């Protein structure tokens, strides 16, 4: 549609696809589409108002619906170490890897302390014997002895048929296992399997549901918002009035973005939290722990919570050097760094894109009238002026569309105040004049920015006023 064929923005069609609404930024859009299809990370760098957030929101619409939801499972053997389950949208629940660590063992193969507690070894000489023999056949001492409060030794009854142990792995995490005596063998299982063995119903809590946003925005997030937390229970998980630990687990933004997009604008402002994002990107999982040492949730930890997301970071050009170098390396190694354009050539095709942009802004605002083609000509001249004055590009149109969109809205407000049916050229001209920055207004009123800033003191400059109050 040529510009000379229309009379107002009412006649301009607006595409439904958010990606097609983006003006210019062809390279960035192409890279973003590739990132979605190939699951690559993306770093968008550009001047303010050039469409970084819009690109992230648009590509989120191209993602498929999440196929998994994450559940926290109560661990009756150690309530402060809940486990996870992953439920598929079109399939059964997928238990965590820990629940598959179950098998039978010989009493000679289990840790010595376990064999002693279950009655398979003598605590004095270490000789193996059946658990129903209370006296060791080798040394003749009682197999089950405990120290009383007076420092003496008393013969105790055989212990229960199971014992819970905590074992550390190479990743410095701890897992709780149950050793249960079953005949002449010992059954080793993960603690989360106890409820199933006893025939009880497994207690679960969904923290990341199927129906969730495709994009999670974590701009300026705190450590708790980004990484998750465990809520405080003032009753200390009391069995009657307290809240179990698995119900107090709160996911972070990195977990909510599982199978989606984690978008962080002004990425350098996260500071040291960038290290945690890097770890989550490397491992595709991140634990949820209580982050307040004064809270009852400080002792709760859930390991291996999935967080496989597509990371989209954004920042202004001047802040790129403050991005964590290993994080940039991770993005470059599995994604793209894209510099957004600040202008585009002044061609008929690009002028039509700006016309569509004006129509989009008017429709999205919903409170202002459409604009005449004459008003758009004034808008077009302002886009040319800004490209030349701000970015020193001639024969071009500015892509600093956030500021240009403000001009359209102010013009619409002026037209509404005049009870006009359409935004006319005079309204757009007045909007351009009223939309000047504070710096431009200072220059117009005081001759220079510095002279205007000097007026902020509010004092006269003659000697009689020295030490006096404000004039």
N, C-alpha and C positions, 0 to 999 in steps of 0.2 A: 504494500500500500504506500503510494507516494504521498509526500507531505502536502502537495498542492491538490490532492484529491479529497482531503478531509477538512472539516470546519471546526471540529472540537475533539477532545479525547473520548467523548462518548462512543465514537465510531471505532476506537482502537481496541482490538481484541487482546485479552490478557491470557496467556497460556496457563494451564492447570499445573503443569510440571514445575516444581520449584526451581529445578536446574535451568529451565528455559527462561525463567524470569531474571536470571543474573545478567547484568549488562556488562559487556566486555569480558575480560578475564578468561579468554578462550583457553589459554595454556593451563591455567589453574583448574578450570572445569574438567579438562581432559585428564589431568593428573588425578583429580579427585575421583573421577569415574573409574580409572584404573585401580586406584587404591581400594575402592569398594569391591570390585570384581576379583582382585587378587589378594585382598586382605593385607594391604600395606599401610604403614603409618604415614602421617602427613604433617608437615610443619608449614604453616602459612605465614609469610612475613610481608608486611606492607604498611602503608600509611593508614592512619585512622580513617574509618568510614569508607573503605574500599571493598567491603564485602566478605571479610574473612568469616564472620559468624554465619552469614547467609549461606556460604558454600558448605559449611559443616552441617547446617540444618537441612540443606537440600539433599546432600548425599545420604543422609540418614533415611530418607524416604525410599532409597534404592536397596536398602538391606532387606533380606528375608526376615520373616517373623522368627523370634527366638524359639529354639527347639528344646530348650532345657529350662527347668526351674530348680532352684537350690533349696534344700531343706536341712535344718539343723535337727539332729537326732539326740534325744536324751541318753546319757550314758549312766545307767544306774550304779555301776561299779565305782565311777568317779564323776560325779555330776559337774565338776568344774572342767572336765575335758569332753564336751559334747563332740559328736562326730557329724559328718555330712552325708547326705544322699543327693544324687542327681536324678531327677525324674525326667524322662523323655516325653515329649508331647504326644508321640504316637508309639509308646512302648512302656514297659514296666520300669519301676524305679531301678536305678543303677547304684548299687551300694558303693561306698568308698572302698578304696583298695585295702584298707585296714581290715575290713570284715571278711576278706578272703584268707586271712592268715589264721587258719584253724586246722589242726591235725592232732593225731594221737602220738604220744611219745613214750619211750621207755623210762622208768624211774631213774635209770642210770644216766640218762641224757639231759635231764632237766637240771637247773642250778641246784647246788647242794642245799641252800636254805629252803628251797621249795620242797625238795625231797624230804627234808627233816620235818617241815611243818605239816606235810601230808602223811607222815608216818612211815615213809619208805627207807629212812636212814636213821641211825642212832646219832643223837646230837653230841655224844661223848667220843665215840671211836670212829664214827662214820660208816659202820658196817650196814649193809643193806639187809632188810628183812621185811616181811609182810606187815602192813599197817595195823593188823589186828593183834600183833604181838606187842604187849606193853613193855616187856623186858627185853633188852638186847641179848640175843643168843651168844654173842661173842664176849662182851665185857660184863654182862650181867647187871648193868645199870638200867634205870628207868629211861625209856626213850622219850617220854614226855615230862620234862621237868621245867619248873619255872622258879624264879627267885621271889620270895615273899618280901613284905615291907621291912622285916627285921633282918634281912640279909641272909636268911636261911633258904634251903631248897625244899620244894614240895613237889610231890608227884602230881601231875595234872592229868586230866582226861584227854583222850585223843582229840586233836583239833577238828574243825569242820572239814568237810570234804573238798574245800576249794580255798585258794589263796589268790589275792590280787597283787600283781607286781607292776612296777613302772620301769620301762626299759628305754634307754636312750639310743638314738640312731645317729648315723654319721652327720645328718643335717642339724644336729643339736636339738631336735625335737624329741619329745617323750611320748611313748605309747603305753597304754594300760592294757595288760593281758591278764586273763584268768586261767589258772591251772586248777583243773577239777579232777579229783580222784574218781575213776570209773573202773572198778575191778582191779586188775593188775596193771592197768595202763593209766596214763595221765593225759587228759584232754587239754590242749592249749587253744585258747580262742581269744579274740579281741573282746574287750569289756563290753562293747556295744551289742554283742550277740546274746548277752545274758537274758534279756527280756524275752527274746524269741525262744530260747531254750526252755525257759520257765513257762512258756505258753502265754505270756502276757502280751498286751498290745503295745507296739512300739510307739513312743511319744515323739512327735515331730512338730516342727514349726517352720513354715515357709518364710524365707527371708528375701528370696528373689523369685517372684512369680513369673508365669508364662506371659501374662499381659502386663507389659512394662514398656516404658518409653524406649525408642530405638536409640536416642541420643541422651546422654547424661552430661549436663554442663556443670563443671566443678570449678569455675572461675573464682579465684579468691577463697577456695575452700580451706577450712581448718584441718588439722591432722585428724580429728575425729570424723569430720564429714567425709574426708577423702578415704580413710583407711578402715572406718568402722569402729565400733566400741561395744562394751557390755554395760548395760544400764545398772545403776546402783540399786540395791534392794535394802531398804532400811531395816527389814526384818531378818536379814542374813540368811535368806533361803530357808526359813523355818518351814517344816513340812506342812503346817496347818495354815499359816497366814502369809508365808513368804512366797516369792516367785522363783521357780526353778531357773537355773542358769541358762538352759537352752532357750527359754522364752525371753531372755533379756539380751540376746545377741542382736546387735544392730549392724547391718551391712554398710560398707562404705561406698562411695561413688565408684570406685574401681570394681567392686563386686556387682553393683547394680548395672554397670555397663557391660557385663558379660554378654558376649555375642552381639554387642552393639558398638556404639561410638562413645568414647570418653573425650569430650571437648573441653579444653582449658584455654581460655583467652588470657592474654597477659601472662603467659607461662612463666617468665622470669620472676614474677612477683611471688611465686610459690616458695622460692628460696630452697631450703634444705629438703622440703617435701618432694622435690624432683627425684631424689635418690630412691624414694619408695615407689614412685611411678616406674622408674627404670627397673627395679627389682620385679615388680608385677609384670612388666612387659617381657622380661626375660623368662620368668617361670610360669606365666599364665595362671598363677595361683598365689594367694597371699593370705596369711593367717589373720583372724579377727581376735583381738585381745582387749582386755579392759585397760584403758589408757590413763585412767585417773588413779594414782597410787593410793588415794584416800578413800576410794570407792570399794564396795564389796565385790565389784566386778573385776578388780585388779588381778585376782587369782584365776580367772576364767580364760581359756584359750581354745580356739577352734582352728585346727590346722588344715592346710590344703583346700581352702575355699577357692573355687574357680574364679578367674577374672580374665578371660581371654577376650580382649577388646581391641578395637581399631582406634588407635590414638590419633587425635587431631589437635595439635597445638597451634597457637597463634600468638603473634606479638608484633609490636612496631619495630621498625628497622633499627632504631637506636638501642634497643634492649637485647638484640640477638647475642651479644657477647656475654650476657648474664645467664644464658641457658647452660645447664650442666653439660660439659663436653661429652661425657659418656652417653648421656641421653641423646644428644645430637648424633653421635656415632651410631647409636641403635636405630634412630630414624633413617639416617642415610643408608645404613646397611640393609634395611628392610622397609624402604619407603622413599619419600620424596620431600625435598625442601623446595618450596615454590615462592618466588617473589612476585607479588601482585602488581599489576599495572596501576599507574595513577592517571593515565590519560589514554585516549585512543584517537586515531586519525579522524579528521573532520570530513567524513564521507557521507553520502546519502544513506547508505546502509546503517552507519553508526548513529546518524541523526534519527533514524527511525527507531533505533534501540532506545535512545533517550526519550523519544515520544512515548514509547511503550512504558518506560520507567515512570514518567509523569502520570500516565493512566493507572499504573499499578499503585503508586503512592496515594492517589485520590481514592481508589477503590478500597485499599487497605485501611485508610483513615476512616472512611464512612461518614464523616461529619462535614465535609467540604464539597462544593460543587465541582463539576468538570471544568476544564480550561479550554478557551478558544485557541485556534492555531496562532493567532497574533500574540496571545500571552505566552505560548510556547516559544515563539521567536525571541521574546525577551529572555526567557529562561535559557535558550540556546546561546545567546550572546553572553550571558553570565557564565555559562559553562566554558565558553571559549576564553573569556577573560581570566578565569581562575586557572585554567591550564597554562596560560601564558605567565601570569603574575606569580603564581605559587610554585609551579613545577617547571617554569621556563621552557615550555614546549609550545611552539607556534603551529598554527593550522591543526589544532587538536581540540578535543573535548575532555573536560575534567571527569575523572571517575571517582572523585571524592563525593560519593552519592549521598552519604548521610547528611552532609551540610546542604547539598542541593535539594534533598528531600525536605529539609526544614524550610527552604524558600517556598516550595510548593504549598506547604501547610500554612505558612503565614499569609501567603496570597489568598488561600481559601478562606482563612479567618477574616481577612479584610473584605473579601467579596460577600461573605455572610453578613458582616456588619452593614454593608451597603444594600442588603437585600437583593443582590444580583443573582441571576439564574446561573451564570457562568463566570469563571475567573477571566477577567479581561486583561488587556495589556497594561492598563493603568494600575490594576491591582498587583500585577507581577512586578512592575517597576517600583511601586511603593514597598513591596516585600523585599526586593533586592536592597533598597536603601535601609530598611529597618533591620535587615538581617546581618548588618555589619558586625564584625567582631569588636570586642572592647578596645583592642589596640587601634583599630581603624577609627572608632568613635573618639578616642583620645586624641588622635592626630587631627581629626576634623575640628575638635573643640578647643584644643590647647596648642596645636601646632606640632607637637611631637609626643611620643609615648612618655618620655622622661619628664617633660613638663607636666603632663597629666598626673604622673605618679607623685610628683613633688607636691601637688595640691592635696594629696591625701593627709598631709600633716595637719591641715586645718588651722594654721597660725599665720599671722601677719609677719612681714619681714622687717618692720622698722624696730629700732632699738627700744622704743618704749614698751613694746610688747614682749620683750624678753622676760621669761619667767611667768608671763601672764597665762590666763586660762585660754581656752579655745574661743575664737571670735565668733 
